[in-house]
């Protein structure tokens, strides 16, 4: 598993694990997920929130790496969770991210290690502000909550095409890592996951949220450069001139093509 700082930016697979189930933390790591996300929010009942935070802190104090999804700004747990996690190196996933001021308030406590989970219509509308907010190193799509607000099927690619496109463009414009796609809720149908991953990859997402260990390896494979892509990228980088336009294998090669090849090789290294 990558370090916490790398995971926030580079993780392909981000696997949720309930914060009140500490016996599952090591098992989640063993799946090969690039990052585990200890969830203090949706997966934890109100009367278990404090215990979940303590379990997360104990895991991190013991040398475990994790992203931690805190409860949202304005909830009665948020301020204490952020303050406690400020003493750790964990990246924080902030739900219902749609306000630059709210994200700035979290950044002021923990610094540059926020994953902004965009899951409201307002967050999609203001995606540029979210992506460029202080401390945000990556944004992620909360497709289930967003779909509930919009009144559409969270599994519909067409219904959420605009939302996904907004996050891709906003991330690139802000100069942060490629965003993280939302969850696939079909747990026992590999074909559905494969279809979702094909769209995730084609759109330009760099990662995907996972809600079951079985999803981790398909996500890692789909969001890694293929052998053919790596061979192509190395050939372009090695063959292209330092500047100007050239022809390699009968195709025009210019600066944007070289930049794409360099990004593929950077993904391989990551």
N, C-alpha and C positions, 0 to 999 in steps of 0.2 A: 504494500500500500504506500502511496506517496506521502510526503510530509503534509501537514495541515496547510501550509502556505501554498504549496504546489497544488494540492487538491482543490482549493478554492478556485484556481484558475484553469487547471488542466484535466481534472477528472472526467473520464468518459462515463463511468457508472457511479451513481451516488445512491447508496442503499439505505433506506429508512429503517430504523430500529426503535421501538418504543423505549422511552427513557426510563420507564418503570419496570423494564425487564432486563436488568443488568446481566443476567445469565446469557443473554443473546448477543451481547456486544462482541465478544471474541468470536462467536460463531459467524457474525456478520463479516468480520474482518477475514475470516477463513474462506469466504466465498470468492475472494479475489477482487472484490469491489475496490475501485480506486479510492473511494471515500465512503465512510459510513456517516449517516446523518442521525445523530441521537435526537429523537423527537420529543420535545417538551410540550408540544402544542396539541394537534388534533388527536394523536394516538394515546393521550394521557388524560384520564378523568380528573376533574378539578381537585378531588381530595387526594390525588396521588402526585400533584405537581411538585410539591416541595421535595418529596422523596425522589422523584425523577431527576430533579436538579442535583441533589446530593449524589445520586448514582453517577451522573455525568461528570461531576467534579472529581469524584473518586477515580473514575476511569482515566481522566486526563492527568490527574496527579500521579497515577501509577505508570505513566508513560504512554498511555493509549492516545492515538490520534483520532480526531473526529471533527466533523462539522456539527454544530448544535443548532437545531431549529428552536428558537425561543418563542414565547408567546408574543402576540402582537402588541405594538405600541397602544397604550390606553387600557390594556388589560391589567388586572391587579397583580399579575405575576411578573410583568415585563421588566420593570425597573430593577427589581432584586436579581432577576436572572442575568441581566446585562452586567450589573455591577459585579456579580460573583464570577462571571465568565471573563471579565476584564483581566483577572489575575492569571488566566490560562493563555495558551497559544491557539485555542480553537477558533476556527472561522465560524461566524454566526450567520445563520439563514434567517432573514427577517420576513415573516409572512405579511400578506396584504400590503406589499410595498407599493405605494403610489404617491408618496409625499417626499419631496426633497428635504423639507425641514425635519420630518420625522427620522429619515435616514441619517441626517446630519447629527441629530441628537444621540443616536446610537454610536455613530462614528466618534463623537467627542469623548466617549467613554472607552471604546475598545480599539479605535484606530482603523487602519486600512485592511479589513478582513471581513467584509460583508458580502453575502450573496443575497441579493434582493429577489424575493419570490413574488412575482407579479401575477396576481390572480383576481384582479378586479377590472371592470371596464375603465375606471379612472386610471389604473396603472398602465393599461394598454394605451390609452389616449396620451398619457404623459410619459411614455416609455423613454423618450430622450432625456427628460429630467431625472428619471430614476437611474438610468445607466450612467449619467454624468454626476450623480450625487457623491458627496465626499465619502470615501471609504468603500465604495462599491467596486469590487473587483470582478463581479460576474452577476448576471441576472438569470433567473430560472422562471419557467412557465408553470403556474399552478392551474392546469387545464380543467380539473374537476370543479374547483370553486368558481372559476371564471365561467365555465359552461352553465353552472347553476344560475349565476347572475344573468347570463344572456338568454337562458332558456333553450339551450341547444344540447345536442348529444356530445359528451366529452370525447367520444371516440371518432367524431366526424372530422376528417381532415379539411373538408370544404368549409365547415362552419367556423373553424379556428385558423383558417389560412391567413387572414389579415393579421390576427393577433401574433401568430408566429413570425410573419414577415416583419412586423413592427419591432419585435425583440431582436431579430437578426440585424436589421439596419441600425437600430439604436445602439447596439453593442459595438458594431463596427465604427460608427460615427464617434462614439465616446472613447474608442481606442482600448476597450477592455476585451477580455476573452470571449470567444464565441459562446452564446448562451446555452443553457441546459433545457432540454425539452421536458415536457410533463410526463406523467405516468401512463402506462398501459394497464388498464384495470382488468383485462382478461388474463387471468393467471394460468389457465390450463389450455390455452390455445396458442402454440408457438407460431402458427401462421399469422395470427393477428399481430403479435409482437414483431415478426419479420416485416410485415407490411408497414407498421408504424416506423420501424427503424429505417426502412428504405426512404421514407419521406423525411425523417429526421436528418438523415445524412444528406439527402439531396438539397434540402433547404439551407444547410450550412450550420446546423447546431453542432456544438462540440461535445455535448454530454447529454445524459438522460437520467431522470429520476427513476429509481427502481423501488418496488414495494414487495418484491419476493426474491429470494436468493436465486431462483431459477432464471431470473431475467438478467443476472449480472454478466455471465459469459457471452450470451448473444449480443448484449449491448457493447461490451468491450471489443468483440470481434467486428461488429458493424461500424463502430466509430474509430477504428484504427485504420491507417492507410493500408491498402492491399499490397501484395507483393508486386503486382504490375505497376501500381502507382509509384511505389518507391523506386523501382527500376527506371521508370519514365523520368521521375524527378531528378534522380542522380545524373541521368544522361543529359537532361536539359542544363543542369547547373554546370556540368563538366564541359559541355559543348558550346554553350552560348558565349558570345563575346562580352566583354566587360560593359559595353554600351552599344547603342544602336540596334538595328534590326538585322537578323540573320535567318537562314533557312536550315532547319534540322529535320532530317527524314521527310523532306518535302513539305514541311509546315513552317509558317512564319513564326519566328520567336522574337518577342520584344519584351520590354520591361515587365508588363503585367503577367506574362506567361512565366517568366523567370521568378517573379514574386510568388506565384502560385506553387511552383516547384519547391521553392524555399520553405513555404508554409507546410507542405507535405512532409518534408524532411524534419522540420521542427516538431511536427506532431509525432513522427516516429521516435525522435529522441525523448519527447515528453512521456 
